């Protein structure tokens, strides 16, 4: 596949996602909430791992 075909395919997939999110605004909110929870869970797990007392 040539570079212009690759760029066109990337733009098509981006526009498809943006069109989907424009048509489904509640799904955008759910994605944001999921991203927020995932970003916070890494910090919570890391803080628990650092408080374990060794032998």
N, C-alpha and C positions, 0 to 999 in steps of 0.2 A: 504494500500500500504506500502511496506517495505521501509526502509531508502535507500537501494541501488536503488530501482525502482524510488524513488523520486529524488535522485541525477542524475540518468540517464535521467529522464524527464526534469530536470533543464538544464542539459548539452545539450540535444536535442533542447530545445527552444532557448538557447543561441547561439548554432551553427546555427540554422535556421535564427536568426536575423542577425548574423554576415555574413552568406552567402548572405542574401538578400541585406545587405548594401554593400557587396563587389560587387555584381552584379549591383547595382544601386547607383553609387557614387554621383549623383546629389541629390538623396533623403537624403543622409547623410548630404550634405550641407544645405538642407532645414530644416532638424531636428536641426542642429546646429544654424541656424538663428532663428528658432522658440524658441529654448532654450534661446538664447541671448535676444530676445525681451521680453520673459516672465520674465526673471530675472531682466531686467531693469524696466519693468512696475510696479513691486511691489515697487520699490524705488520711482518711480514717483508718484504713488498713495499715498504712505506714506508721501511724502513731501507736497502734496496738503492738506492732512488731518491735518497736523500740523500747517498750516498757516491760518486756518479758525478762524476768530475773534469771540469770544463769546459775549454774551450780558452783 
